[in-house]
Amino acid sequence: MEKSREKISASRFDKKFNDGKDITQHLDLKSAKVNKKIQRVNVDFPVALLKKIDTEAQKMGVARTALIKVWLAERLGHA
């Protein structure tokens, strides 16, 4: 039996999200789709740079790959 989602306004949803609260109860994850074609690439980093990336990722509480993707998207104007 599927749990029914509580309906809330967009502004309340945004506030919960921005406050770092759990918003998953308001999402229909079964119908969520990502429409982006993915291609895996390999990139070599100097160890010192990788350590700095890992430090920043840890501060933000995200995975290394997520941080790299965000930084690249910001740099290219796709954020």
C-alpha positions in Angstrom: 0.0 0.0 0.0 1.5 3.3 -1.1 1.7 6.1 1.5 -0.3 9.2 0.3 1.7 12.4 -0.1 0.8 15.5 1.8 0.1 18.4 -0.6 1.9 21.6 0.2 2.4 24.9 -1.5 5.5 25.5 -3.6 6.8 28.2 -1.2 6.4 25.8 1.8 8.2 23.0 -0.2 11.0 25.4 -1.1 11.4 26.5 2.5 11.6 22.9 3.7 14.2 22.1 1.0 16.2 25.3 1.8 16.1 24.5 5.5 17.6 21.0 4.8 14.4 19.2 5.9 13.3 15.9 4.3 11.1 16.6 1.3 10.9 13.0 -0.1 7.4 12.5 1.3 6.2 15.2 -1.1 7.8 13.6 -4.2 6.5 10.9 -6.6 9.8 9.1 -7.0 8.3 6.2 -9.0 7.6 8.5 -11.9 10.8 10.5 -11.7 13.0 10.3 -14.8 16.3 11.7 -15.9 16.3 12.6 -19.5 20.0 13.1 -19.9 22.2 10.8 -21.9 25.3 10.0 -19.9 28.8 9.2 -21.1 31.4 8.0 -18.7 34.8 9.7 -18.9 38.1 9.1 -17.1 40.1 12.1 -15.8 43.4 12.0 -14.1 44.1 14.5 -11.3 47.3 15.2 -9.5 47.0 13.7 -5.9 47.3 17.1 -4.3 44.4 18.5 -6.3 42.3 15.5 -5.6 42.9 15.9 -1.9 41.7 19.5 -2.1 38.6 18.4 -4.0 37.9 15.7 -1.4 38.3 18.2 1.4 35.8 20.6 -0.2 33.4 17.8 -1.0 33.5 16.6 2.7 32.8 20.1 3.9 29.8 20.3 1.7 28.7 16.8 2.6 28.6 15.6 -1.0 30.4 13.0 -3.1 33.6 13.9 -5.0 31.9 13.3 -8.3 28.9 15.4 -7.5 31.1 18.3 -6.5 33.1 18.0 -9.7 29.9 17.9 -11.8 28.5 21.0 -10.1 31.8 23.0 -10.5 32.0 22.1 -14.2 28.4 23.0 -14.8 28.8 26.3 -13.0 32.0 27.1 -15.0 30.2 26.3 -18.3 27.1 28.3 -17.3 24.8 25.2 -17.0 24.1 25.5 -13.3 
